[in-house]
Amino acid sequence: MMELAPCPLCKSTYTYEMNDLLVCPECGHEWKAEVEIAAADGFVVKDSNGNVLQNGDSVVTIKNLPVKGTSQSIKAGTKVRNIRLVDSDHNIDCKIDGFGAMALKSEFVKKA
């Protein structure tokens, strides 16, 4: 039998699978198994809607983002392809057409 991860809230070892979710019978917490797998790798980066991001994903900005050193800004709805995740304050490295290499915070993007 496969060993399931303990509950991230109460650390109970009595978790079980229900469809694509893991469920804790003691506290009632439900979470996606893919989030647990990503958490085991070190750090997890989530977009503004709570979706887990991975290297190579495409994202869309959800608000206008000012760019330091220029009077231009990245407009809401700009699609950014082939992102790289890094463990820092701005956790997405990418290239944006017209701006070049850029670092973004994951809370200002959503998965495309």
N, C-alpha and C positions, 0 to 999 in steps of 0.2 A: 504494500500500500504506500502511496506517495505521501511524504511528510508535508503538511500544509504549514504555511507561515502562521505564527501567533498573531493575535489581534494587536494592531498598532496602538489602540487606546488602553485596553486593560491588560494586555499581555497574556490573555487566556490561550491555552493550547488546544482548546476544544473547537477550533474553527472547522467549518465545512463549506463545500462548494454548492452554489445554487445558480444555475445557468452560467453566466460569465462572471459572477461575483463570488467573493469569499464573505462568509457571514460568521459573526461571533454570537453564539447562543446566550452568553452571559450578559453582555452589555447591548446587544442588538446592532452593533456597528456593521455596516456593509461597505466593502471596497472592492475595486477591480484588481484581479490577480496580476495584470500587467504592471500596475503601479508598484506592487510588492516586489516583482522581479526587478524592476528598474531601481527600486530603493536598495536592493541588495548590492547593486553595482557601485554605489557610492552616493551620488546625488541625483535628484529628480528635478527636472525643469518643467513647469506647467505654464500653459498660456492663461489668458485672462478668464477663460471659461472653465479652467481646471483640467483640460486635456493634457496628457503627457506628451512632451515634445522629444524628438530624437534627431540625431545628426542627419542632415539631408532633407529634412521636412521643408515644406513651403508654408509661410505664414503671411498674414495680412495685418497691416497696422490698423489700430482701432481709433486713433486720434492723431491730430497733427502733432508732429514731434519737431521741436526747434533743433537746429544743428549749430553747435558752437563754432564760432569763427566765420559764419556766413549769415546773410539775411534771409536765406531760403529755409524752408522747413520741409520735412517729409510729410506729405499729405496723408490723411486718413484714407485707407483703402489701397495703399501701395502694396503690391505683392512682392514678397521677398522669397527667393528660391534658394535652395541648397544651404541651409543654415548650419552652423557649427556651434555646439554647446560648450561653454567654458564655465569653470567654477569660480566666478567672481561677481562683483556687484552688477555689472551689465553682462548677463549670462548668455547672450546670443551674439556670435560674430557672423557677419555676412557682408556681401557686396550689394550695394543698391545702385542701379543705373542712374547716372547723373551726379552721384555723391561719392562713390568709391567704397572703400572698406569702412565698416561702421560697426559699432557695438550697441546693441539694443537691450532693454530690459524686457523680460518675458511678460510682464503685466500689461504691456502696451501693444501686444499682438494677439491674434487668434489663429488657430490652425486652419490652413486653407483646405 
